[in-house]
Amino acid sequence: MGTVEVEENFLGTRWSKLLINAAFSGMSAVLGCTFGEAAGNRRSRCVVQALIKECIDVCAKGGIRIEPVQGKDIVKLLDYHNAVKKAIAFLIIPIAIRKHAKLKASMLQDLEKGKLTEVDAINGAVSAYGRKVHCPTPANDCVVEIIHRIERGELKPCFDNLKFFGK
């Protein structure tokens, strides 16, 4: 039926997917928007970038090598250790997500239907592994908290929720 590829680094492949979901599904649900809208707004893109960086840092600290996504080495493209690389990564984010710009996270769709989300298995998993390897994850922690507040009816998915991310 098709070609089968055996993945040698299954954990790294799972973290590649988790990184994308934590960054874009998390923000889509928090903001009530598409992936492209989350990447297109400068303030929300800063948070998306922080979510990506936390995933990369947690994996590095835990000895996990994140695998490329659709042939692109997301760590090489989006990780940074200085201001210039951070600025370049910031500019790359909307380009990197452009094929999926019109997607709306399943977490947001769940919220719109009044259902609970899988935020604990996505952003919460990043936070939990961060605690395990002693790597802070404040942006992912914030996404989890905001989405739980939306689930409880205390907040609505909207761009006003950016205020909870600090600076």
DSSP file (Angstrom, degrees, kcal/mol; ACC not computed):
  #  RESIDUE AA STRUCTURE BP1 BP2  ACC     N-H-->O    O-->H-N    N-H-->O    O-->H-N    TCO  KAPPA ALPHA  PHI   PSI    X-CA   Y-CA   Z-CA
    1    1 A M              0   0    0      0, 0.0     2,-0.3     0, 0.0     0, 0.0   0.000 360.0 360.0 360.0 -36.4    0.0    0.0    0.0
    2    2 A G        -     0   0    0      0, 0.0     2,-0.2     0, 0.0     0, 0.0  -0.980 360.0 -71.5-169.2 172.7    2.9    2.4    0.8
    3    3 A T        -     0   0    0     -2,-0.3     2,-0.5     1,-0.0     0, 0.0  -0.538  40.0-149.8 -78.5 142.6    6.4    2.6    1.9
    4    4 A V        -     0   0    0     -2,-0.2     2,-0.5     2,-0.0    -1,-0.0  -0.954   7.4-163.7-114.1 130.0    7.1    2.0    5.6
    5    5 A E        -     0   0    0     -2,-0.5     2,-0.6     2,-0.0    -2,-0.0  -0.957  13.8-140.9-113.2 129.8   10.0    3.8    7.3
    6    6 A V        -     0   0    0     -2,-0.5     2,-0.6     2,-0.0    -2,-0.0  -0.795  19.1-140.4 -88.6 121.0   11.2    2.5   10.6
    7    7 A E        -     0   0    0     -2,-0.6     3,-0.4     1,-0.2     6,-0.0  -0.720  13.5-166.8 -87.0 120.7   12.0    5.4   12.8
    8    8 A E  S    S+     0   0    0     -2,-0.6     2,-0.7     1,-0.2     3,-0.2   0.855  87.1  45.3 -72.5 -36.1   15.2    4.9   14.9
    9    9 A N     >  +     0   0    0      1,-0.2     4,-1.9     2,-0.1    -1,-0.2  -0.611  66.2 160.8-111.0  70.0   14.5    7.8   17.2
   10   10 A F  H  > S+     0   0    0     -2,-0.7     4,-2.4    -3,-0.4    -1,-0.2   0.891  74.9  52.3 -59.4 -42.1   10.8    7.3   18.0
   11   11 A L  H  > S+     0   0    0      1,-0.2     4,-2.2     2,-0.2    -1,-0.2   0.906 109.1  49.9 -62.1 -42.0   11.0    9.5   21.1
   12   12 A G  H  > S+     0   0    0      1,-0.2     4,-1.4     2,-0.2    55,-1.4   0.838 110.0  51.2 -65.1 -33.4   12.5   12.4   19.1
   13   13 A T  H  X S+     0   0    0     -4,-1.9     4,-1.7     2,-0.2    -2,-0.2   0.901 109.0  50.3 -69.5 -42.2    9.8   12.0   16.4
   14   14 A R  H  X S+     0   0    0     -4,-2.4     4,-2.4     1,-0.2    -2,-0.2   0.894 109.5  51.2 -62.4 -39.4    7.1   12.2   19.1
   15   15 A W  H  X S+     0   0    0     -4,-2.2     4,-2.7     2,-0.2    -1,-0.2   0.823 103.7  58.6 -69.8 -30.0    8.7   15.3   20.5
   16   16 A S  H  X S+     0   0    0     -4,-1.4     4,-1.7     2,-0.2    -1,-0.2   0.951 111.2  41.8 -59.1 -48.5    8.8   17.0   17.1
   17   17 A K  H  X S+     0   0    0     -4,-1.7     4,-2.5     1,-0.2    -2,-0.2   0.900 114.0  52.3 -64.8 -42.5    5.0   16.5   16.9
   18   18 A L  H  X S+     0   0    0     -4,-2.4     4,-3.3     1,-0.2     5,-0.3   0.895 105.8  54.9 -62.8 -40.1    4.6   17.6   20.5
   19   19 A L  H  X S+     0   0    0     -4,-2.7     4,-2.2     2,-0.2     5,-0.2   0.935 110.6  44.9 -58.1 -48.2    6.6   20.8   19.9
   20   20 A I  H  X>S+     0   0    0     -4,-1.7     4,-2.8     1,-0.2     5,-0.7   0.925 116.6  45.9 -63.4 -45.3    4.3   21.8   17.0
   21   21 A N  I  X>S+     0   0    0     -4,-2.5     5,-1.6     3,-0.2     4,-1.0   0.911 112.0  50.3 -66.1 -42.2    1.2   21.0   19.0
   22   22 A A  I  <5S+     0   0    0     -4,-3.3     5,-0.2    -5,-0.2     4,-0.2   0.928 118.5  38.8 -61.3 -44.1    2.3   22.7   22.2
   23   23 A A  I  X5S+     0   0    0     -4,-2.2     4,-1.2    -5,-0.3    -2,-0.2   0.968 130.6  22.4 -72.5 -54.0    3.2   25.9   20.3
   24   24 A F  I  X5S+     0   0    0     -4,-2.8     4,-2.4    -5,-0.2    81,-0.2   0.889 125.7  44.7 -90.6 -40.5    0.4   26.2   17.7
   25   25 A S  I  X<S+     0   0    0     -4,-1.0     4,-2.3    -5,-0.7     5,-0.2   0.921 114.8  51.7 -68.0 -41.4   -2.5   24.2   19.2
   26   26 A G  H  ><S+     0   0    0     -5,-1.6     4,-2.3    -4,-0.2    -2,-0.2   0.942 114.8  40.6 -57.9 -48.8   -1.9   25.7   22.6
   27   27 A M  H  X S+     0   0    0     -4,-1.2     4,-2.7    -5,-0.2     5,-0.3   0.862 111.0  56.8 -72.3 -34.5   -1.9   29.3   21.2
   28   28 A S  H  X>S+     0   0    0     -4,-2.4     4,-1.7     1,-0.2     5,-1.5   0.922 112.7  42.7 -58.9 -43.5   -4.8   28.6   18.9
   29   29 A A  H  <5S+     0   0    0     -4,-2.3    -2,-0.2     2,-0.2    -1,-0.2   0.907 115.4  48.0 -70.1 -42.8   -6.9   27.5   21.9
   30   30 A V  H  <5S+     0   0    0     -4,-2.3   128,-1.7    -5,-0.2   131,-0.2   0.895 123.4  32.5 -63.4 -40.7   -5.8   30.3   24.2
   31   31 A L  H  <5S-     0   0    0     -4,-2.7   128,-0.3   126,-0.3    -2,-0.2   0.619 101.0-124.6 -96.7 -15.1   -6.4   33.0   21.5
   32   32 A G  T  <5S+     0   0    0     -4,-1.7     2,-0.2    -5,-0.3    -3,-0.2   0.926  72.4 106.5  71.1  44.8   -9.4   31.5   19.7
   33   33 A C  S   <S-     0   0    0     -5,-1.5    72,-0.5    -6,-0.2    -1,-0.2  -0.824  72.0 -84.2-144.3 178.2   -7.6   31.7   16.3
   34   34 A T  B  >  -A  104   0A   0     -2,-0.2     4,-2.0    70,-0.2    70,-0.2  -0.340  44.7-105.4 -80.7 168.9   -5.9   29.8   13.5
   35   35 A F  H  > S+     0   0    0     68,-2.4     4,-2.0    65,-0.4    66,-0.2   0.912 122.3  52.4 -59.6 -42.9   -2.3   28.8   13.6
   36   36 A G  H  > S+     0   0    0     65,-2.7     4,-2.0    64,-0.3    -1,-0.2   0.878 107.4  50.4 -64.1 -38.9   -1.5   31.5   11.0
   37   37 A E  H  > S+     0   0    0     64,-0.5     4,-1.5     2,-0.2    -1,-0.2   0.888 109.6  51.3 -66.6 -38.0   -3.2   34.2   13.1
   38   38 A A  H  < S+     0   0    0     -4,-2.0    10,-0.2     1,-0.2    -2,-0.2   0.883 115.9  41.8 -63.9 -37.9   -1.2   33.1   16.1
   39   39 A A  H  < S+     0   0    0     -4,-2.0    -2,-0.2     1,-0.2    -1,-0.2   0.754 111.2  57.4 -79.2 -24.9    2.0   33.3   14.1
   40   40 A G  H  < S+     0   0    0     -4,-2.0     2,-0.5    -5,-0.2    -2,-0.2   0.780  88.8  79.2 -80.3 -27.7    1.0   36.5   12.4
   41   41 A N  S  X S-     0   0    0     -4,-1.5     4,-2.6     1,-0.1     5,-0.2  -0.702  76.0-141.8 -83.4 127.6    0.5   38.7   15.5
   42   42 A R  H  > S+     0   0    0     -2,-0.5     4,-1.5     1,-0.2    -1,-0.1   0.894  98.2  46.8 -58.9 -43.3    3.8   39.9   16.8
   43   43 A R  H  > S+     0   0    0      1,-0.2     4,-1.3     2,-0.2    -1,-0.2   0.928 115.5  44.0 -67.9 -44.7    2.9   39.5   20.5
   44   44 A S  H  > S+     0   0    0      1,-0.2     4,-2.7     2,-0.2    -1,-0.2   0.852 109.1  58.3 -70.2 -31.0    1.4   36.0   20.1
   45   45 A R  H  X S+     0   0    0     -4,-2.6     4,-2.8     1,-0.2    -1,-0.2   0.857 100.8  57.0 -64.9 -33.1    4.4   35.0   18.0
   46   46 A C  H  X S+     0   0    0     -4,-1.5     4,-1.9    -5,-0.2    -1,-0.2   0.904 109.6  45.0 -60.9 -40.4    6.7   35.9   20.9
   47   47 A V  H  X S+     0   0    0     -4,-1.3     4,-2.7     2,-0.2    -2,-0.2   0.920 111.2  52.1 -70.1 -43.2    4.7   33.4   23.0
   48   48 A V  H  X S+     0   0    0     -4,-2.7     4,-2.4     1,-0.2    -2,-0.2   0.924 110.3  50.2 -55.4 -44.5    4.8   30.8   20.2
   49   49 A Q  H  X S+     0   0    0     -4,-2.8     4,-2.6     1,-0.2    -1,-0.2   0.898 109.8  49.7 -62.6 -40.6    8.5   31.3   20.1
   50   50 A A  H  X S+     0   0    0     -4,-1.9     4,-2.4     2,-0.2    -1,-0.2   0.898 110.1  51.0 -64.8 -40.0    8.8   30.9   23.8
   51   51 A L  H  X S+     0   0    0     -4,-2.7     4,-1.8     2,-0.2    -2,-0.2   0.914 112.1  46.9 -63.0 -43.0    6.8   27.7   23.7
   52   52 A I  H  X S+     0   0    0     -4,-2.4     4,-2.4     2,-0.2    -2,-0.2   0.936 112.0  50.3 -62.5 -47.7    9.0   26.3   21.0
   53   53 A K  H  X S+     0   0    0     -4,-2.6     4,-2.9     1,-0.2     5,-0.2   0.884 107.8  53.5 -61.2 -40.2   12.2   27.2   22.8
   54   54 A E  H  X S+     0   0    0     -4,-2.4     4,-2.7     2,-0.2    -1,-0.2   0.917 109.3  48.7 -62.5 -41.7   10.9   25.6   26.0
   55   55 A C  H  X S+     0   0    0     -4,-1.8     4,-2.3     2,-0.2    -2,-0.2   0.932 113.4  47.0 -61.6 -45.4   10.3   22.3   24.1
   56   56 A I  H  X S+     0   0    0     -4,-2.4     4,-2.5     1,-0.2    -2,-0.2   0.924 114.5  46.5 -62.3 -45.0   13.7   22.4   22.6
   57   57 A D  H  X S+     0   0    0     -4,-2.9     4,-2.6     2,-0.2    -2,-0.2   0.897 110.9  51.7 -66.4 -41.2   15.4   23.2   25.9
   58   58 A V  H  X S+     0   0    0     -4,-2.7     4,-1.9    -5,-0.2    -1,-0.2   0.922 112.6  46.5 -61.1 -44.7   13.5   20.5   27.8
   59   59 A C  H  X>S+     0   0    0     -4,-2.3     5,-2.9    -5,-0.2     4,-0.6   0.924 111.6  50.7 -64.4 -44.1   14.6   17.9   25.2
   60   60 A A  H ><5S+     0   0    0     -4,-2.5     3,-0.9     1,-0.2    -2,-0.2   0.926 112.5  46.7 -59.0 -44.5   18.2   19.1   25.2
   61   61 A K  H 3<5S+     0   0    0     -4,-2.6    -1,-0.2     1,-0.2    -2,-0.2   0.833 114.8  47.5 -67.1 -31.9   18.3   18.8   29.0
   62   62 A G  H 3<5S-     0   0    0     -4,-1.9    -1,-0.2    -5,-0.2    -2,-0.2   0.406 115.6-112.3 -90.8   2.4   16.6   15.4   28.9
   63   63 A G  T <<5 +     0   0    0     -3,-0.9     2,-0.5    -4,-0.6    -3,-0.2   0.755  67.9 143.5  75.5  24.5   18.9   14.1   26.2
   64   64 A I      < -     0   0    0     -5,-2.9     2,-0.7    -6,-0.2    -1,-0.3  -0.864  42.3-147.1-101.2 128.0   16.2   13.8   23.5
   65   65 A R        -     0   0    0     -2,-0.5     2,-0.3    -5,-0.0   -50,-0.1  -0.845  18.2-136.5 -94.8 112.1   17.2   14.6   19.9
   66   66 A I        -     0   0    0     -2,-0.7     9,-0.2   -10,-0.1   -53,-0.2  -0.507  19.9-134.0 -70.7 130.0   14.2   16.2   18.2
   67   67 A E        -     0   0    0    -55,-1.4     7,-0.2    -2,-0.3    -1,-0.1  -0.453  27.1 -90.8 -82.7 155.5   13.7   14.8   14.7
   68   68 A P        -     0   0    0      0, 0.0     2,-0.5     0, 0.0     5,-0.3  -0.246  34.4-135.7 -60.5 153.8   13.1   16.9   11.6
   69   69 A V  B >  S-B   72   0B   0      3,-2.8     3,-2.3     1,-0.2   -56,-0.0  -0.973  81.2 -15.5-115.6 123.4    9.4   17.7   10.6
   70   70 A Q  T 3  S-     0   0    0     -2,-0.5    -1,-0.2     1,-0.3     3,-0.1   0.876 131.9 -51.4  49.1  42.2    8.5   17.3    6.9
   71   71 A G  T 3  S+     0   0    0      1,-0.2     2,-0.5    -3,-0.1    -1,-0.3   0.444 115.3 117.3  80.4   0.0   12.2   17.3    6.1
   72   72 A K  B <   -B   69   0B   0     -3,-2.3    -3,-2.8    -5,-0.1     2,-1.3  -0.878  64.3-135.6-106.9 130.2   12.9   20.5    8.1
   73   73 A D     >  -     0   0    0     -2,-0.5     4,-2.2    -5,-0.3     5,-0.2  -0.680  22.4-173.7 -81.5  95.4   15.3   20.5   11.1
   74   74 A I  H  > S+     0   0    0     -2,-1.3     4,-2.7    -7,-0.2     5,-0.3   0.797  80.6  55.1 -66.6 -28.0   13.1   22.6   13.4
   75   75 A V  H  > S+     0   0    0      2,-0.2     4,-2.4    -9,-0.2    -1,-0.2   0.948 109.9  45.9 -68.1 -46.3   15.8   22.8   16.1
   76   76 A K  H  4 S+     0   0    0      1,-0.2    -2,-0.2     2,-0.2    -1,-0.2   0.891 120.1  41.5 -61.4 -39.0   18.3   24.2   13.6
   77   77 A L  H  < S+     0   0    0     -4,-2.2    -2,-0.2     1,-0.1    -1,-0.2   0.872 128.4  24.1 -75.4 -38.2   15.7   26.7   12.3
   78   78 A L  H  < S+     0   0    0     -4,-2.7    -3,-0.2    -5,-0.2     2,-0.2   0.545  93.8  95.7-116.3  -8.9   14.1   27.8   15.6
   79   79 A D     <  -     0   0    0     -4,-2.4     2,-0.3    -5,-0.3    10,-0.1  -0.531  50.7-179.3 -80.4 153.7   16.6   27.3   18.4
   80   80 A Y        +     0   0    0     -2,-0.2     3,-0.1     1,-0.1    -2,-0.0  -0.997  33.1 179.2-153.1 152.9   18.7   30.2   19.5
   81   81 A H  S    S+     0   0    0     -2,-0.3     2,-0.3     1,-0.1    -1,-0.1   0.201  77.1  40.3-136.1   9.5   21.3   31.2   22.0
   82   82 A N  S  > S-     0   0    0      1,-0.1     4,-2.2     0, 0.0     5,-0.2  -0.962  87.7-101.9-152.5 168.3   21.8   34.9   21.0
   83   83 A A  H  > S+     0   0    0     -2,-0.3     4,-2.2     1,-0.2     5,-0.1   0.837 116.4  52.6 -64.6 -36.0   19.7   37.9   19.9
   84   84 A V  H  > S+     0   0    0      2,-0.2     4,-2.2     1,-0.2    -1,-0.2   0.952 112.3  43.7 -67.2 -48.6   20.5   37.6   16.2
   85   85 A K  H  > S+     0   0    0      1,-0.2     4,-2.7     2,-0.2    -2,-0.2   0.870 112.6  54.3 -64.3 -36.1   19.5   33.9   16.0
   86   86 A K  H  X S+     0   0    0     -4,-2.2     4,-2.2     2,-0.2    -1,-0.2   0.918 109.0  48.1 -62.8 -43.0   16.4   34.7   18.1
   87   87 A A  H  X S+     0   0    0     -4,-2.2     4,-1.7     2,-0.2    -2,-0.2   0.891 112.3  48.7 -64.5 -40.3   15.4   37.4   15.7
   88   88 A I  H  X S+     0   0    0     -4,-2.2     4,-1.7     2,-0.2    -2,-0.2   0.933 111.2  49.4 -65.7 -45.7   15.9   35.1   12.7
   89   89 A A  H  X S+     0   0    0     -4,-2.7     4,-1.5     1,-0.2    -2,-0.2   0.889 107.8  55.5 -60.4 -39.2   13.9   32.4   14.3
   90   90 A F  H  < S+     0   0    0     -4,-2.2    -1,-0.2     1,-0.2    -2,-0.2   0.895 109.2  46.7 -59.7 -41.6   11.1   34.9   15.1
   91   91 A L  H  X S+     0   0    0     -4,-1.7     4,-0.5     1,-0.2    -1,-0.2   0.793 109.6  55.1 -71.1 -28.5   10.9   35.8   11.3
   92   92 A I  H  X S+     0   0    0     -4,-1.7     4,-2.9     1,-0.2     3,-0.5   0.794  87.2  80.5 -75.6 -29.1   10.9   32.1   10.3
   93   93 A I  H  X S+     0   0    0     -4,-1.5     4,-1.6     1,-0.3    -1,-0.2   0.882  93.9  43.7 -52.2 -51.1    7.9   31.1   12.4
   94   94 A P  H  4 S+     0   0    0      0, 0.0     4,-0.5     0, 0.0    -1,-0.3   0.851 116.3  49.4 -65.5 -29.6    5.1   32.4   10.1
   95   95 A I  H >< S+     0   0    0     -4,-0.5     3,-0.8    -3,-0.5     4,-0.3   0.908 108.9  52.6 -70.7 -41.8    7.0   30.9    7.1
   96   96 A A  H 3< S+     0   0    0     -4,-2.9     3,-0.3     1,-0.2    -1,-0.2   0.804 116.1  39.1 -64.7 -30.3    7.4   27.6    8.8
   97   97 A I  T >< S+     0   0    0     -4,-1.6     3,-1.9    -5,-0.2    -1,-0.2   0.419  82.5 106.7-100.4   1.1    3.6   27.3    9.6
   98   98 A R  G X  S+     0   0    0     -3,-0.8     3,-1.1    -4,-0.5     4,-0.2   0.804  75.2  56.6 -56.6 -34.7    2.3   28.7    6.3
   99   99 A K  G 3  S+     0   0    0     -4,-0.3    -1,-0.3    -3,-0.3     3,-0.2   0.778 119.0  34.1 -64.9 -24.4    1.1   25.3    5.0
  100  100 A H  G X  S+     0   0    0     -3,-1.9     3,-1.8     1,-0.1   -65,-0.4   0.148  82.8 118.2-115.0  16.8   -1.0   24.9    8.1
  101  101 A A  T <  S+     0   0    0     -3,-1.1   -65,-2.7     1,-0.3   -64,-0.5   0.778  74.5  51.5 -59.4 -30.7   -1.9   28.6    8.6
  102  102 A K  T 3  S+     0   0    0     -4,-0.2    -1,-0.3    -3,-0.2     2,-0.1   0.473  85.0 114.5 -89.2  -0.7   -5.7   28.0    8.3
  103  103 A L    <   -     0   0    0     -3,-1.8   -68,-2.4   -69,-0.1     2,-0.5  -0.418  52.0-155.0 -72.2 144.2   -5.8   25.2   10.8
  104  104 A K  B     -A   34   0A   0    -70,-0.2   -70,-0.2    -2,-0.1   -79,-0.1  -0.986  31.1-106.8-117.0 128.6   -7.8   25.7   14.0
  105  105 A A     >  -     0   0    0    -72,-0.5     4,-2.2    -2,-0.5     5,-0.1  -0.131  13.2-129.9 -57.2 144.9   -6.6   23.5   16.9
  106  106 A S  H  > S+     0   0    0      1,-0.2     4,-2.5     2,-0.2     5,-0.2   0.823 111.7  60.9 -62.7 -29.7   -8.7   20.6   17.9
  107  107 A M  H  > S+     0   0    0      2,-0.2     4,-2.4     1,-0.2    -1,-0.2   0.916 105.0  46.7 -62.7 -41.3   -8.3   22.0   21.5
  108  108 A L  H  > S+     0   0    0      2,-0.2     4,-2.6     1,-0.2    -2,-0.2   0.912 110.6  52.2 -65.7 -41.5  -10.0   25.2   20.3
  109  109 A Q  H  X S+     0   0    0     -4,-2.2     4,-1.1     1,-0.2    -2,-0.2   0.896 109.6  50.0 -61.1 -39.4  -12.8   23.2   18.6
  110  110 A D  H ><>S+     0   0    0     -4,-2.5     5,-2.9     2,-0.2     3,-0.6   0.933 110.3  49.8 -62.6 -45.5  -13.3   21.3   21.9
  111  111 A L  H ><5S+     0   0    0     -4,-2.4     3,-1.6     1,-0.2    -2,-0.2   0.905 107.2  54.4 -60.1 -41.5  -13.5   24.5   23.8
  112  112 A E  H 3<5S+     0   0    0     -4,-2.6    -1,-0.2     1,-0.3    -2,-0.2   0.776 110.0  47.7 -64.2 -25.4  -16.1   25.9   21.4
  113  113 A K  T <<5S-     0   0    0     -4,-1.1    -1,-0.3    -3,-0.6    -2,-0.2   0.365 119.3-110.6 -94.6   3.6  -18.2   22.8   22.0
  114  114 A G  T < 5S+     0   0    0     -3,-1.6    -3,-0.2    -4,-0.3     2,-0.2   0.703  74.3 135.6  75.8  19.1  -17.9   23.1   25.8
  115  115 A K      < -     0   0    0     -5,-2.9    -1,-0.3    -6,-0.2     2,-0.1  -0.582  60.6-103.2 -96.9 160.8  -15.7   20.0   26.0
  116  116 A L        -     0   0    0     -2,-0.2     2,-0.1    -3,-0.1    -1,-0.1  -0.490  40.3-135.1 -75.4 154.5  -12.5   19.5   28.0
  117  117 A T        -     0   0    0     -2,-0.1     3,-0.3    30,-0.1    -1,-0.1  -0.457  17.3-115.7-105.6 176.9   -9.3   19.5   26.0
  118  118 A E  S >> S+     0   0    0      1,-0.2     3,-1.1    -2,-0.1     4,-0.7  -0.026  71.0 126.2 -98.6  27.9   -6.1   17.4   25.9
  119  119 A V  G >4> +     0   0    0      1,-0.3     5,-2.9     2,-0.2     3,-0.7   0.833  68.4  57.4 -58.6 -34.0   -4.0   20.4   27.1
  120  120 A D  G 345S+     0   0    0     -3,-0.3    -1,-0.3     1,-0.2    -2,-0.1   0.818 107.6  48.0 -67.4 -28.0   -2.5   18.2   29.9
  121  121 A A  G <45S+     0   0    0     -3,-1.1    -1,-0.2     3,-0.2    -2,-0.2   0.555 124.6  30.2 -86.8  -8.7   -1.3   15.7   27.4
  122  122 A I  T <X5S+     0   0    0     -4,-0.7     4,-1.6    -3,-0.7     3,-0.4   0.658 136.9  12.2-111.9 -87.4    0.3   18.4   25.2
  123  123 A N  H  >5S+     0   0    0     -4,-0.3     4,-2.3     1,-0.2    -3,-0.2   0.872 129.1  56.6 -63.1 -35.4    1.5   21.6   27.0
  124  124 A G  H  ><S+     0   0    0     -5,-2.9     4,-2.7     1,-0.2    -1,-0.2   0.839 103.0  54.4 -64.2 -32.6    1.2   19.8   30.3
  125  125 A A  H  > S+     0   0    0     -3,-0.4     4,-2.4    -6,-0.4     5,-0.2   0.887 107.7  49.5 -67.8 -38.3    3.5   17.0   29.1
  126  126 A V  H  X S+     0   0    0     -4,-1.6     4,-2.4     2,-0.2    -2,-0.2   0.938 113.3  47.0 -63.1 -46.1    6.1   19.6   28.2
  127  127 A S  H  X S+     0   0    0     -4,-2.3     4,-2.3     2,-0.2    -2,-0.2   0.920 112.1  49.6 -61.5 -45.0    5.7   21.1   31.7
  128  128 A A  H  X S+     0   0    0     -4,-2.7     4,-2.0     1,-0.2    -1,-0.2   0.913 113.2  45.3 -63.2 -43.4    5.9   17.8   33.5
  129  129 A Y  H  X S+     0   0    0     -4,-2.4     4,-2.2     1,-0.2    -1,-0.2   0.876 109.8  56.5 -69.0 -35.1    9.0   16.7   31.6
  130  130 A G  H  <>S+     0   0    0     -4,-2.4     5,-3.3    -5,-0.2     4,-0.4   0.916 107.5  48.0 -59.1 -43.4   10.5   20.1   32.3
  131  131 A R  H ><5S+     0   0    0     -4,-2.3     3,-0.8     3,-0.2    -1,-0.2   0.905 109.8  53.9 -62.8 -40.1   10.0   19.6   36.0
  132  132 A K  H 3<5S+     0   0    0     -4,-2.0    -2,-0.2     1,-0.2    -1,-0.2   0.884 117.3  35.0 -62.5 -39.5   11.6   16.1   35.7
  133  133 A V  T 3<5S-     0   0    0     -4,-2.2    -1,-0.2     2,-0.2    -2,-0.2   0.282 114.4-112.8-100.7  11.1   14.7   17.4   34.1
  134  134 A H  T < 5S+     0   0    0     -3,-0.8    -3,-0.2    -4,-0.4    -4,-0.1   0.922  70.7 137.3  60.0  49.4   14.8   20.7   36.1
  135  135 A C      < -     0   0    0     -5,-3.3    -1,-0.2    -8,-0.2    -2,-0.2  -0.981  53.6-123.7-126.1 116.6   14.1   23.0   33.1
  136  136 A P        -     0   0    0      0, 0.0     3,-0.1     0, 0.0   -78,-0.1  -0.269  23.9-175.6 -64.4 145.2   11.6   25.8   33.6
  137  137 A T     >  +     0   0    0      1,-0.1     4,-2.6   -10,-0.1     5,-0.2  -0.415  19.5 154.4-135.3  57.5    8.5   25.9   31.3
  138  138 A P  H  > S+     0   0    0      0, 0.0     4,-2.0     0, 0.0     5,-0.1   0.841  74.5  50.4 -62.0 -34.8    6.7   29.1   32.2
  139  139 A A  H  > S+     0   0    0      2,-0.2     4,-2.1     1,-0.2     5,-0.1   0.934 113.8  44.1 -70.0 -44.5    5.0   29.6   28.8
  140  140 A N  H  > S+     0   0    0      2,-0.2     4,-2.2     1,-0.2    -1,-0.2   0.896 112.5  53.3 -65.3 -39.1    3.7   26.1   28.7
  141  141 A D  H  X S+     0   0    0     -4,-2.6     4,-2.3     1,-0.2    -1,-0.2   0.910 109.3  49.8 -58.5 -42.2    2.6   26.3   32.3
  142  142 A C  H  X S+     0   0    0     -4,-2.0     4,-2.9    -5,-0.2     5,-0.2   0.898 107.7  52.5 -65.7 -42.2    0.7   29.5   31.4
  143  143 A V  H  X S+     0   0    0     -4,-2.1     4,-2.6     2,-0.2     5,-0.2   0.930 110.3  49.0 -59.0 -45.5   -1.0   27.8   28.4
  144  144 A V  H  X S+     0   0    0     -4,-2.2     4,-2.2     1,-0.2    -2,-0.2   0.937 113.0  47.0 -59.3 -47.6   -2.2   25.0   30.6
  145  145 A E  H  X S+     0   0    0     -4,-2.3     4,-2.0     1,-0.2    -2,-0.2   0.925 113.5  47.4 -62.5 -46.0   -3.5   27.4   33.3
  146  146 A I  H  X S+     0   0    0     -4,-2.9     4,-2.3     1,-0.2    -1,-0.2   0.928 112.2  49.1 -63.1 -45.6   -5.4   29.6   30.7
  147  147 A I  H  X S+     0   0    0     -4,-2.6     4,-2.6     1,-0.2    -1,-0.2   0.887 110.2  50.9 -65.7 -37.5   -7.0   26.6   28.9
  148  148 A H  H  X S+     0   0    0     -4,-2.2     4,-1.8    -5,-0.2    -1,-0.2   0.890 109.7  51.2 -64.9 -36.9   -8.2   25.1   32.2
  149  149 A R  H  <>S+     0   0    0     -4,-2.0     5,-2.4     2,-0.2     6,-0.9   0.885 110.2  49.0 -66.2 -37.4   -9.7   28.5   33.1
  150  150 A I  H ><5S+     0   0    0     -4,-2.3     3,-1.4     4,-0.2    -2,-0.2   0.923 108.8  53.2 -65.5 -43.5  -11.4   28.6   29.7
  151  151 A E  H 3<5S+     0   0    0     -4,-2.6    -2,-0.2     1,-0.3    -1,-0.2   0.863 108.8  50.0 -58.4 -36.2  -12.7   25.1   30.4
  152  152 A R  T 3<5S-     0   0    0     -4,-1.8    -1,-0.3    -5,-0.1    -2,-0.2   0.507 118.6-112.7 -81.4  -4.3  -14.1   26.2   33.7
  153  153 A G  T < 5S+     0   0    0     -3,-1.4    -3,-0.2    -4,-0.4    -2,-0.1   0.576  86.9 116.5  85.6   9.3  -15.8   29.2   32.0
  154  154 A E  S   <S+     0   0    0     -5,-2.4     2,-0.3    -6,-0.2    -4,-0.2   0.769  80.6  20.0 -80.2 -26.6  -13.6   31.8   33.7
  155  155 A L        -     0   0    0     -6,-0.9    -2,-0.2    -9,-0.1    -1,-0.0  -0.879  69.6-134.8-135.3 165.5  -12.1   33.0   30.4
  156  156 A K        -     0   0    0     -2,-0.3     2,-0.6  -126,-0.1     5,-0.1  -0.887  38.8 -96.6-115.4 152.3  -12.9   33.0   26.7
  157  157 A P  S    S+     0   0    0      0, 0.0     2,-0.3     0, 0.0  -126,-0.3  -0.602  73.4 126.6 -67.8 116.5  -10.4   32.1   24.0
  158  158 A C  S >  S-     0   0    0   -128,-1.7     3,-1.9    -2,-0.6  -126,-0.2  -0.983  74.6-100.2-166.4 162.5   -9.3   35.6   22.8
  159  159 A F  G >  S+     0   0    0   -128,-0.3     3,-1.8    -2,-0.3     4,-0.2   0.688 110.6  76.6 -65.6 -18.0   -6.2   37.7   22.1
  160  160 A D  G >  S+     0   0    0      1,-0.3     3,-1.7     2,-0.2    -1,-0.3   0.765  79.0  74.3 -60.9 -23.3   -6.8   39.5   25.5
  161  161 A N  G X  S+     0   0    0     -3,-1.9     3,-1.6     1,-0.3    -1,-0.3   0.624  72.5  83.3 -67.8 -10.8   -5.4   36.3   27.1
  162  162 A L  G X  S+     0   0    0     -3,-1.8     3,-1.9     1,-0.3    -1,-0.3   0.789  74.9  73.3 -60.9 -25.4   -1.9   37.4   26.0
  163  163 A K  G X  S+     0   0    0     -3,-1.7     3,-1.0     1,-0.3    -1,-0.3   0.742  85.5  64.8 -61.3 -22.3   -1.8   39.6   29.1
  164  164 A F  G <  S+     0   0    0     -3,-1.6    -1,-0.3     1,-0.2    -2,-0.2   0.583  88.7  68.6 -78.3  -9.1   -1.3   36.5   31.2
  165  165 A F  G <  S-     0   0    0     -3,-1.9    -1,-0.2     1,-0.3    -2,-0.2   0.335  98.2-134.6 -91.6   7.3    2.1   35.8   29.6
  166  166 A G    <         0   0    0     -3,-1.0    -1,-0.3     1,-0.2     0, 0.0  -0.391 360.0 360.0  75.9-154.8    3.8   38.8   31.1
  167  167 A K              0   0    0     -3,-0.1    -1,-0.2    -2,-0.1    -4,-0.1   0.461 360.0 360.0 -31.3 360.0    6.0   41.2   29.2
